[in-house]
Amino acid sequence: MSKKYSYLLSLTLVFIIPVLVSGYFVLPSIKPQTLTVFVLLVTIVGSLWDLWATRHGKRDPVWIWAFNHKDTIGIRLLGLPIEEYLFYIFSSVYVVFIWKTIELASETGNGDLYLIIPALGVWTLISIAIPYKLSPKRDRMIG
């Protein structure tokens, strides 16, 4: 697989798979209009922050905000990789779906949900840790 798909693959593993699993249980309780407003607000605020941080960048002595453009597909919008906008969309949906899963588990006492919630958390951590550990040290921003 080409390195340029790394960020997109990470987004899929970290967010999409848990959303599909939790969505199986909570989709009927999701209000599309409310979810859309939440996702748009998070995406707008997050993107504005990213735009400021990446442009402010190198003037700051402790600056670490950058994108490894070798790991992105190359499509940019206002200077940010398209994957960054997808990050805000996917992570927003992820948060809402996980929250609704926790809510449903506490309301119904469904034991399966009490097993699924930590399993999704572990899945997310592993999906972040393994690619990081497998990446060459020169590509890492930290350690």
Secondary structure, 3 states (H helix, E strand, C coil): CCHHHHHHHHHHHHHHHHHHHHHHHHHHHCCHHHHHHHHHHHHHHHHHHHHHHHHHHHHCCCCCCCCCHHHCCCCEECCEEHHHHHHHHHHHHHHHHHHHHHHHHHHHCCHHHHHHHHHHHHHHHHHHHHHHHHCCHHHCCCC
